[in-house]
């Protein structure tokens, strides 16, 4: 029963930083924090990984923009996905 997130890549788009990666909840875990690596996250997009239709979408449990590197996600148990965050 754990939550994990990882940064897979980083780039610049104009004057914004764009970071992306993956998140995973195992067992009965239904959410956790994504460490975006950004000082201020202005936007984040979540996409599920899998071959089946997801019963419920993962959601952000913060008001954007979020100061600091972590954004809180709420999801179904044993869920995985990709994330893409924009900020600075």
Backbone as a printed PyTorch tensor [residue, N CA C, xyz], in Angstrom:
tensor([[[  0.8310,  -1.1640,   0.0000],
         [  0.0000,   0.0000,   0.0000],
         [  0.8840,   1.2380,   0.0000]],

        [[  1.0950,   1.7780,  -1.2070],
         [  2.0030,   2.9090,  -1.2950],
         [  1.6320,   3.7940,  -2.4660]],

        [[  2.1780,   4.9660,  -2.4350],
         [  2.0170,   5.9450,  -3.4990],
         [  3.4100,   6.3210,  -3.9710]],

        [[  3.5760,   6.4650,  -5.2880],
         [  4.8600,   6.8760,  -5.8350],
         [  4.6320,   7.7640,  -7.0480]],

        [[  5.5030,   8.7430,  -7.2140],
         [  5.5010,   9.5550,  -8.4280],
         [  6.9470,   9.7720,  -8.8440]],

        [[  7.1430,   9.9680, -10.1390],
         [  8.4890,  10.1700, -10.6580],
         [  8.4470,  11.2080, -11.7690]],

        [[  9.5190,  11.9850, -11.8850],
         [  9.6730,  12.9310, -12.9860],
         [ 10.4080,  12.2020, -14.1050]],

        [[  9.8180,  12.1900, -15.3070],
         [ 10.4220,  11.5150, -16.4580],
         [ 11.1530,  12.4770, -17.3830]],

        [[ 10.7210,  13.7420, -17.4140],
         [ 11.3560,  14.7020, -18.3050],
         [ 11.0420,  16.1290, -17.9290]],

        [[ 11.8500,  17.0350, -18.4880],
         [ 11.7010,  18.4720, -18.2250],
         [ 12.0890,  19.2300, -19.4840]],

        [[ 11.3890,  20.3480, -19.7380],
         [ 11.7390,  21.2230, -20.8510],
         [ 11.2080,  22.6210, -20.5660]],

        [[ 11.4930,  23.5460, -21.4510],
         [ 10.9750,  24.9010, -21.3700],
         [ 10.0280,  25.1260, -22.5370]],

        [[  8.9490,  25.8580, -22.2900],
         [  8.0080,  26.2620, -23.3340],
         [  7.8020,  27.7600, -23.1600]],

        [[  8.4980,  28.5510, -23.9480],
         [  8.4630,  30.0020, -23.7600],
         [  9.1070,  30.3430, -22.4300]],

        [[  8.3700,  31.0380, -21.5640],
         [  8.9090,  31.3960, -20.2460],
         [  8.3920,  30.4650, -19.1420]],

        [[  7.8450,  29.3080, -19.5030],
         [  7.3110,  28.3460, -18.5270],
         [  8.1670,  27.0780, -18.5240]],

        [[  8.1940,  26.4370, -17.3920],
         [  8.8200,  25.1170, -17.2710],
         [  7.7240,  24.0730, -17.4280]],

        [[  8.0360,  23.0030, -18.1320],
         [  7.0980,  21.8940, -18.3230],
         [  7.7980,  20.6280, -17.8350]],

        [[  7.1920,  19.9730, -16.8540],
         [  7.7260,  18.7140, -16.3050],
         [  6.6600,  17.6460, -16.4680]],

        [[  7.0790,  16.3890, -16.6760],
         [  6.1280,  15.2950, -16.8100],
         [  6.6830,  14.0410, -16.1860]],

        [[  5.7670,  13.0890, -15.9220],
         [  6.1980,  11.8400, -15.3000],
         [  5.0410,  10.8830, -15.1030]],

        [[  5.2030,  10.0050, -14.1220],
         [  4.2100,   8.9710, -13.8340],
         [  3.8360,   9.0020, -12.3610]],

        [[  2.6750,   8.4340, -12.0460],
         [  2.2410,   8.2440, -10.6680],
         [  1.6100,   6.8690, -10.5550]],

        [[  1.7280,   6.2710,  -9.3580],
         [  1.2120,   4.9280,  -9.1120],
         [  0.6980,   4.8340,  -7.6890]],

        [[ -0.4950,   4.2790,  -7.5390],
         [ -0.9920,   3.9190,  -6.2080],
         [ -1.1480,   2.4050,  -6.2000]],

        [[ -0.6860,   1.7700,  -5.1450],
         [ -0.7690,   0.3120,  -5.0610],
         [ -1.6270,  -0.0790,  -3.8680]],

        [[ -2.1780,  -1.2810,  -3.9270],
         [ -3.0270,  -1.7540,  -2.8470],
         [ -4.2670,  -0.9020,  -2.7090]],

        [[ -4.5970,  -0.5250,  -1.4830],
         [ -5.8010,   0.2560,  -1.2110],
         [ -5.5360,   1.7650,  -1.1920]],

        [[ -4.3170,   2.1860,  -1.5330],
         [ -3.9760,   3.6060,  -1.5190],
         [ -4.7960,   4.3530,  -2.5620]],

        [[ -5.4220,   5.4530,  -2.1650],
         [ -6.2860,   6.2150,  -3.0710],
         [ -5.8020,   7.6480,  -3.2450]],

        [[ -4.5150,   7.8100,  -3.3810],
         [ -3.9770,   9.1370,  -3.6540],
         [ -2.6950,   9.4190,  -2.9190]],

        [[ -2.1290,  10.5720,  -3.2540],
         [ -0.8830,  10.9950,  -2.6550],
         [ -0.4100,  12.2650,  -3.3220]],

        [[  0.8560,  12.6100,  -3.1260],
         [  1.4210,  13.8330,  -3.6750],
         [  2.3120,  13.5390,  -4.8670]],

        [[  2.1270,  14.3190,  -5.9360],
         [  3.0350,  14.2900,  -7.0750],
         [  4.0610,  15.3870,  -6.8390]],

        [[  5.3290,  15.0170,  -6.8280],
         [  6.4110,  15.9950,  -6.7290],
         [  6.7280,  16.4570,  -8.1460]],

        [[  6.2400,  17.6480,  -8.5180],
         [  6.4030,  18.1480,  -9.8820],
         [  7.8010,  18.6990, -10.1430]],

        [[  8.5260,  19.0380,  -9.0940],
         [  9.8300,  19.6600,  -9.2640],
         [  9.7490,  21.1410,  -9.6030]],

        [[  8.5270,  21.6980,  -9.6340],
         [  8.3290,  23.1130,  -9.9270],
         [  8.1990,  23.9080,  -8.6260]],

        [[  8.6460,  25.1490,  -8.6270],
         [  8.4600,  26.0120,  -7.4610],
         [  7.0100,  26.4740,  -7.3500]],

        [[  6.3220,  26.5930,  -8.4960],
         [  4.9130,  26.9840,  -8.5520],
         [  4.2730,  26.2080,  -9.6930]],

        [[  3.2930,  25.3710,  -9.3730],
         [  2.5710,  24.6000, -10.3900],
         [  1.3080,  25.3680, -10.7630]],

        [[  1.2260,  25.8170, -12.0050],
         [  0.0810,  26.5960, -12.4740],
         [ -0.9810,  25.7260, -13.1410]],

        [[ -0.5670,  24.5920, -13.6740],
         [ -1.4860,  23.7010, -14.3740],
         [ -0.9330,  22.2890, -14.3260]],

        [[ -1.8230,  21.3040, -14.1930],
         [ -1.3890,  19.9110, -14.2190],
         [ -2.4740,  19.0800, -14.8870]],

        [[ -2.0470,  18.1290, -15.7050],
         [ -2.9660,  17.2430, -16.4070],
         [ -2.6380,  15.8040, -16.0230]],

        [[ -3.6640,  15.0180, -15.7170],
         [ -3.5060,  13.6140, -15.3540],
         [ -4.1410,  12.7420, -16.4310]],

        [[ -3.4730,  11.6470, -16.7970],
         [ -3.9920,  10.6920, -17.7620],
         [ -3.7420,   9.2950, -17.2270]],

        [[ -4.7540,   8.4480, -17.2520],
         [ -4.6180,   7.0810, -16.7470],
         [ -3.8290,   6.2010, -17.7050]],

        [[ -3.1550,   5.2040, -17.1490],
         [ -2.4600,   4.1830, -17.9190],
         [ -3.2720,   2.9040, -17.7990]],

        [[ -3.5230,   2.2290, -18.9080],
         [ -4.2330,   0.9610, -18.8480],
         [ -5.0290,   0.6990, -20.1050]],

        [[ -5.5180,  -0.5150, -20.2110],
         [ -6.2700,  -0.9070, -21.3980],
         [ -7.7710,  -0.9430, -21.1560]],

        [[ -8.2020,  -0.6400, -19.9400],
         [ -9.6310,  -0.6710, -19.6110],
         [-10.1260,   0.7400, -19.3080]],

        [[-11.4290,   0.9190, -19.4340],
         [-12.0470,   2.1920, -19.0860],
         [-11.9640,   2.3780, -17.5780]],

        [[-11.5940,   3.5760, -17.1460],
         [-11.4610,   3.8770, -15.7190],
         [-12.8310,   4.2140, -15.1390]],

        [[-13.1460,   3.6470, -13.9790],
         [-14.4450,   3.8800, -13.3420],
         [-14.5840,   5.3150, -12.8300]],

        [[-13.4950,   5.8990, -12.3550],
         [-13.5140,   7.2690, -11.8370],
         [-12.1990,   7.9440, -12.2050]],

        [[-12.2800,   9.1900, -12.5820],
         [-11.0700,   9.9140, -12.9680],
         [-10.2870,  10.3350, -11.7350]],

        [[ -8.9810,  10.4430, -11.8920],
         [ -8.1370,  10.9940, -10.8310],
         [ -8.3130,  12.5070, -10.8330]],

        [[ -8.2860,  13.1160,  -9.6490],
         [ -8.5020,  14.5600,  -9.5340],
         [ -7.4140,  15.1930,  -8.6800]],

        [[ -7.2450,  16.4960,  -8.8590],
         [ -6.3130,  17.2830,  -8.0580],
         [ -7.0640,  17.8070,  -6.8480]],

        [[ -6.4850,  17.6340,  -5.6690],
         [ -7.1220,  18.0720,  -4.4260],
         [ -6.4680,  19.3450,  -3.8970]],

        [[ -6.0790,  20.2310,  -4.7970],
         [ -5.4690,  21.5140,  -4.4580],
         [ -6.0950,  22.5930,  -5.3300]],

        [[ -5.9870,  23.8310,  -4.9080],
         [ -6.3980,  24.9540,  -5.7340],
         [ -5.1730,  25.4710,  -6.4620]],

        [[ -5.2400,  25.4970,  -7.7840],
         [ -4.1200,  25.9790,  -8.5850],
         [ -4.1640,  27.4890,  -8.7030]],

        [[ -3.0240,  28.1550,  -8.7340],
         [ -1.6820,  27.5960,  -8.7020],
         [ -1.2890,  27.1270,  -7.3060]],

        [[ -0.3860,  26.1620,  -7.2550],
         [  0.0880,  25.5870,  -6.0040],
         [  1.5460,  25.9820,  -5.8040]],

        [[  1.8320,  26.6760,  -4.7140],
         [  3.2100,  27.0150,  -4.3820],
         [  3.8850,  25.7820,  -3.7920]],

        [[  5.1150,  25.5330,  -4.1810],
         [  5.8330,  24.3510,  -3.7150],
         [  5.8090,  23.2710,  -4.7680]],

        [[  6.5400,  22.2060,  -4.5100],
         [  6.7230,  21.1830,  -5.5370],
         [  5.6220,  20.1370,  -5.5830]],

        [[  4.7980,  20.0090,  -4.5260],
         [  3.8550,  18.8930,  -4.4530],
         [  2.4190,  19.2870,  -4.7630]],

        [[  1.7560,  18.4330,  -5.5560],
         [  0.3410,  18.5740,  -5.8890],
         [ -0.3440,  17.2900,  -5.4350]],

        [[ -1.4550,  17.4090,  -4.6910],
         [ -2.1430,  16.2510,  -4.1350],
         [ -3.1630,  15.6920,  -5.1180]],

        [[ -3.1060,  14.3630,  -5.2980],
         [ -3.9970,  13.6540,  -6.2230],
         [ -4.8850,  12.7040,  -5.4330]],

        [[ -6.1570,  12.5980,  -5.8310],
         [ -7.0830,  11.6080,  -5.2970],
         [ -7.4900,  10.7170,  -6.4660]],

        [[ -7.3980,   9.3930,  -6.2710],
         [ -7.6770,   8.4520,  -7.3560],
         [ -8.3060,   7.1860,  -6.7870]],

        [[ -8.6620,   6.2670,  -7.6610],
         [ -9.1480,   4.9710,  -7.2100],
         [ -7.9670,   4.1260,  -6.7470]],

        [[ -8.2410,   3.0860,  -5.9820],
         [ -7.1750,   2.2040,  -5.4820],
         [ -6.4830,   1.4960,  -6.6460]],

        [[ -5.2080,   1.2380,  -6.4820],
         [ -4.3940,   0.5140,  -7.4630],
         [ -4.4760,   1.1600,  -8.8420]],

        [[ -4.2370,   2.4600,  -8.9080],
         [ -4.3390,   3.2380, -10.1380],
         [ -2.9580,   3.7100, -10.5740]],

        [[ -2.7670,   3.8970, -11.8660],
         [ -1.5140,   4.4200, -12.3960],
         [ -1.8130,   5.4350, -13.4810]],

        [[ -0.8710,   6.3480, -13.7080],
         [ -1.1010,   7.3320, -14.7530],
         [  0.1160,   8.1680, -15.0670]],

        [[ -0.0650,   9.0200, -16.0700],
         [  0.9290,  10.0080, -16.4640],
         [  0.4670,  11.3700, -15.9810]],

        [[  1.4080,  12.2750, -15.7140],
         [  1.0720,  13.6430, -15.3820],
         [  1.9630,  14.5830, -16.1770]],

        [[  1.4590,  15.7990, -16.4240],
         [  2.1970,  16.8470, -17.1110],
         [  1.8760,  18.1460, -16.3910]],

        [[  2.9010,  18.8260, -15.8940],
         [  2.7100,  20.0410, -15.1060],
         [  3.4220,  21.2260, -15.7560]],

        [[  2.8110,  22.4020, -15.6490],
         [  3.3570,  23.6370, -16.2160],
         [  3.4410,  24.6670, -15.0970]],

        [[  4.5270,  25.3880, -15.0600],
         [  4.7010,  26.4200, -14.0450],
         [  6.0650,  27.0470, -14.1360]],

        [[  6.6250,  27.3520, -12.9770],
         [  7.9790,  27.9200, -12.9300],
         [  8.6700,  27.5290, -11.6520]]])
